[in-house]
């Protein structure tokens, strides 16, 4: 996966996470989510991010479906 693709996925997921935030959780900003998600994508340790996206999809969130589609496209091999 290219760096630009990881950044786009992390940014979109961060926006979704902030839009679903509990008002009591002021610690997690969009930038913090972005950094966390980007780090997970870079290291390949994506179990938390994948699980959260799956929960959002299960709850009917269309934006989570779009993020997953981006992720799948990013991981597909590029045709030569």
Secondary structure, 3 states (H helix, E strand, C coil): CCHHHHHHHHHHHHHHHHHCCCCCCCCCCHHHHHHHHHHHHHHCCCHHHHHHHHHHHHCCCHHHHHHHHHHHHHHCCCCC
